[in-house]
Amino acid sequence: MEKNLLIQNLKSKAGVDNLSDRTFDEVATLFLSQFTEDDKVTDETYAMPLQMLKTMSGQLRHEVADGITKGKTQWETEQKTAQQKAIEDAVAAAKAQWEKDHPNPNPKPNPDPKPNPDPNAEKTLEEKIAAAVAKAMEGVTGEEGSIGKLTKQFTDYMAKQEQEKKDAIVNKIREDLKSYLLDVRMADREPVVNLAIKEMEIKEDSDFDKLKIDVEKLYEAKYKEFYGDSGSGPYAGGAGGNGTNSNKDFENYIKQKQAEAEEAAKETKELESHLM
């Protein structure tokens, strides 16, 4: 059986949807030698790889759900150890079942046992399986794997939530400063108030009492920059000037312009009467 066909069969028979293509590829590579003769492939041949895939899938689902519940930090710390243990347990169980179902009737005796085995001797089947599964899991937990992507999404979501929380606190502080200047200090130039607050450096943990002092100074400086040493002051009632209300100044200005317009209209009418 070709490897690609084995991969497709494993996907179809396993019935899981949260393992990466790389994981299926690694498992197929590990067991491919058992599927070389199509006429000898049975359901028992698929038993061990399918059990391994289903165990990995179940463990991943459990870890993802548990990780979201407990929180990102604790999940990232515990997930690798928990996954590896689950994989090792699954490999051991699958290997035991496989050896039970497929006993070797003619074990070859070792004619010349070595008292000191070579430390670099061929790995046991269990070690091969564990190494292959561990490698496959790297594809799942890496940046492009299902857990890797979920971790990044979770991290980005938490960062966004934290930033939105900070922004909300800062915006509330700005609104409170505006209310302080307009309603408490009776500042009479709202555009200058908005400009002063906009230029303030505000953080979510800023000292509000200090901010009130700083914003007053900045507002008064901006007021003087725009209006100079005019008769009116930055606060209604003369708290920052000579007591002239800016609204009264505006009313007087309108009355003056109306009087000038009436005078111009009168002169025009008199000129027209002389020309007739």
C-alpha positions in Angstrom: 0.0 0.0 0.0 1.3 3.4 -0.9 1.9 5.9 1.9 -0.6 8.5 0.6 -3.3 5.9 0.5 -2.5 4.7 4.0 -2.8 8.4 5.2 -6.2 8.7 3.6 -7.4 5.4 5.2 -6.1 6.5 8.6 -7.9 9.8 8.3 -11.1 8.1 7.2 -11.0 5.4 9.9 -9.8 7.5 12.8 -12.7 10.0 12.5 -10.8 12.8 14.2 -10.6 16.4 12.9 -8.1 18.1 15.2 -4.8 16.5 14.1 -2.5 18.0 11.6 -1.5 16.4 8.2 2.0 16.2 9.6 0.8 14.0 12.5 -1.0 11.6 10.1 2.2 11.5 7.9 4.4 10.7 10.8 2.1 7.9 12.1 1.8 6.5 8.5 5.6 6.5 8.1 6.0 4.6 11.4 3.6 1.8 10.5 4.0 1.7 6.7 6.0 -1.5 6.8 3.0 -3.4 8.2 0.9 -2.4 5.2 3.2 -3.4 2.3 1.1 -6.5 1.3 -2.5 -5.3 0.7 -3.9 -8.8 0.8 -2.7 -9.2 4.4 -4.0 -6.0 5.7 -6.9 -6.5 8.2 -8.7 -4.4 10.8 -6.2 -5.7 13.3 -3.4 -4.1 11.2 -5.1 -0.7 11.7 -5.7 -1.2 15.4 -2.5 0.2 16.8 -2.2 3.3 14.5 -5.9 4.2 14.9 -5.7 3.8 18.7 -2.7 6.1 18.8 -4.4 8.8 16.6 -7.6 8.7 18.6 -5.7 9.0 21.9 -3.7 11.9 20.6 -6.9 13.6 19.4 -8.7 13.1 22.7 -5.8 14.4 24.7 -5.5 17.5 22.5 -9.2 18.3 22.9 -8.9 17.9 26.7 -5.8 20.1 26.9 -7.4 22.9 24.8 -10.6 22.9 26.8 -8.7 22.8 30.1 -6.2 25.4 29.0 -9.0 27.9 28.1 -10.6 27.3 31.5 -7.5 27.7 33.6 -5.9 30.5 31.6 -3.1 31.0 29.2 -0.1 31.0 31.6 -0.9 27.9 33.6 -2.0 26.1 30.4 1.3 26.8 28.6 3.3 25.6 31.6 1.4 22.3 32.0 0.4 21.3 28.5 3.7 19.9 27.2 4.2 17.6 30.2 0.6 16.5 30.2 0.6 15.8 26.5 3.8 13.9 26.6 2.6 11.7 29.5 -0.6 11.0 27.7 1.2 10.0 24.5 3.6 7.7 26.4 0.7 6.0 28.1 -1.1 5.6 24.8 2.0 4.2 23.1 2.6 1.7 26.0 -1.0 0.6 26.0 -1.1 0.2 22.2 2.2 -1.6 22.1 1.1 -4.0 24.8 -2.2 -4.7 23.0 -0.3 -5.2 19.7 2.1 -7.7 21.2 -0.7 -9.5 22.9 -2.6 -9.9 19.7 0.5 -10.7 17.6 2.7 -13.0 19.6 6.0 -14.1 18.0 5.7 -18.0 17.7 9.3 -18.4 16.9 11.5 -16.1 18.8 15.1 -16.2 17.7 17.5 -17.1 20.5 20.5 -14.9 21.1 23.5 -17.2 20.5 26.0 -14.7 21.9 24.5 -12.4 24.4 26.7 -9.4 25.1 27.3 -8.7 28.8 27.6 -5.0 28.0 25.1 -4.0 25.3 26.1 -1.3 22.9 24.5 2.0 24.1 24.0 2.9 20.4 22.1 -0.3 19.6 18.9 -0.2 17.6 16.0 1.4 19.5 13.1 -0.7 20.7 9.8 -0.5 19.0 8.5 1.5 22.0 11.3 4.0 21.7 10.7 4.4 17.9 7.0 5.0 18.5 7.6 7.5 21.3 10.1 9.4 19.2 7.9 9.4 16.1 4.9 10.6 18.1 6.9 13.3 19.9 8.1 14.5 16.5 4.6 14.5 15.2 3.4 16.5 18.3 5.9 19.2 17.5 3.9 19.9 14.4 0.8 20.2 16.5 2.2 22.4 19.2 4.4 24.6 16.9 3.4 27.9 15.5 1.7 26.4 12.5 0.1 23.5 14.5 -3.4 23.5 15.8 -2.4 24.2 19.4 0.3 26.7 18.3 -2.3 28.7 16.4 -4.8 28.5 19.3 -2.1 29.7 21.7 -1.4 32.7 19.5 -5.1 33.5 19.1 -5.5 33.3 22.8 -2.5 35.5 23.5 -3.7 38.1 21.0 -7.2 38.1 22.5 -5.9 38.6 26.0 -3.6 41.4 24.8 -6.5 43.1 23.0 -8.7 42.8 26.1 -6.0 44.2 28.3 -5.5 47.2 26.0 -9.2 47.9 25.7 -9.4 47.9 29.5 -6.5 50.4 29.7 -8.0 52.6 27.0 -11.4 52.7 28.8 -9.7 53.8 32.0 -7.7 56.5 30.3 -10.9 57.8 28.4 -12.8 57.9 31.7 -9.9 60.0 33.3 -10.1 62.4 30.3 -13.8 62.8 30.7 -13.4 63.4 34.4 -10.8 66.1 33.8 -13.0 67.8 31.2 -15.9 67.8 33.7 -13.6 69.2 36.4 -12.5 72.1 34.2 -15.9 72.9 32.8 -18.2 72.2 35.8 -16.0 72.8 38.8 -13.5 75.4 37.6 -16.0 77.0 35.2 -13.6 77.1 32.3 -15.3 79.1 29.6 -13.5 77.9 26.4 -14.4 74.3 25.8 -12.3 74.0 22.6 -9.2 75.0 24.7 -10.2 72.6 27.4 -10.4 69.8 24.8 -7.0 70.8 23.4 -5.3 70.9 26.8 -6.7 67.4 27.8 -5.7 66.0 24.4 -2.1 67.0 25.0 -2.0 65.5 28.5 0.0 62.3 29.0 -2.4 60.1 30.8 -1.9 56.4 31.9 -4.4 54.1 33.5 -2.6 54.4 36.9 -2.0 58.2 36.8 -2.6 60.2 40.0 -5.9 62.1 39.3 -5.2 64.9 41.8 -1.9 65.6 40.1 -3.6 65.5 36.7 -6.1 68.2 37.8 -3.2 70.5 38.7 -1.4 69.8 35.5 -4.4 70.2 33.2 -5.3 73.6 34.9 -1.8 74.9 34.1 -1.9 73.6 30.6 -5.4 75.1 30.0 -4.4 78.5 31.3 -1.2 78.4 29.1 -3.2 77.5 26.0 -5.8 80.2 26.8 -3.2 82.9 27.0 -1.6 81.6 23.8 -4.8 82.0 21.9 -6.4 85.0 23.6 -3.4 86.8 25.1 -3.9 89.3 27.9 -7.5 90.1 26.9 -10.0 91.5 29.3 -11.6 88.2 29.8 -10.0 85.3 31.8 -9.9 81.6 31.3 -12.6 81.0 34.0 -16.1 82.4 34.3 -16.5 84.8 37.3 -12.9 86.0 37.1 -11.1 83.1 38.7 -8.4 83.5 36.2 -8.9 87.1 35.0 -10.7 90.4 35.8 -14.2 88.9 36.3 -15.6 89.5 32.8 -17.8 86.7 31.7 -16.9 85.4 28.2 -20.6 84.9 27.4 -21.2 88.6 28.2 -18.3 89.6 26.0 -19.9 87.6 23.2 -23.2 89.3 23.7 -21.6 92.8 23.7 -19.7 91.9 20.5 -23.0 90.9 18.8 -24.7 94.1 19.9 -21.8 96.2 18.6 -22.0 94.6 15.2 -25.8 95.1 15.1 -25.3 98.8 15.9 -22.7 99.2 13.2 -25.0 97.5 10.7 -27.9 99.8 11.7 -25.7 102.9 11.4 -24.4 101.8 7.9 -28.0 101.2 6.8 -29.0 104.7 8.0 -26.2 106.4 6.1 -27.0 104.5 3.0 -30.7 105.6 3.2 -29.6 109.3 3.7 -27.3 109.1 0.7 -30.0 107.7 -1.5 -32.4 110.5 -0.5 -29.8 113.1 -1.6 -29.4 111.5 -5.0 -33.1 111.5 -5.8 
